[in-house]
Amino acid sequence: MDLYVKRFEELSAGELYDILQLRVAVFVVEQQCAYQELDGKDFCALHVYLKDEAGIQAYLRVLDKGVSFEEVSIGRVLTRKRNSGLGRRILSEGMKAAREQLQAEQIRIEAQTYAKGFYEKLGFRQVSEEFLEDGIPHIQMLWNV
């Protein structure tokens, strides 16, 4: 499986299509959540994904400071196959890209509440009360270098 870390302008039309198709399949269709998936923030992101011969298997985006939060942030974390270890791998790669390419000293995320334990295993800690985002319970979490 190959790792890719690309800025928006480095993505080919085909890569962008595959990323957006997978994000909509997971966050809109699978989670039955009608929301504005294309939010304008992709232009200010590192797009990090793992791909094999079958296509993109895991993805996330790393947003520059000031786009969503004061800190660098990570979002749209997904894997095609659950419980495969790809979630941990893609998040680790996203955190590494945030540190190396964006000089992140902190990373903020808005995590679906059910995934809190997953993020805690990689060093994130809860920093907010639970809130609804598009009808789904979320919490903010922070990671420090």
Secondary structure, 3 states (H helix, E strand, C coil): CEEEEEEHHHCCHHHHHHHHHHHHHHHHHHCCCCCCCCCCCHHHEEEEEEEECCEEEEEEEEECCCCCCCCEEEEEEEECCCCCCHHHHHHHHHHHHHHHHHCCCEEEEEEEHHHHHHHHCCCCEECCCCEEECCEEEEEEEEEC
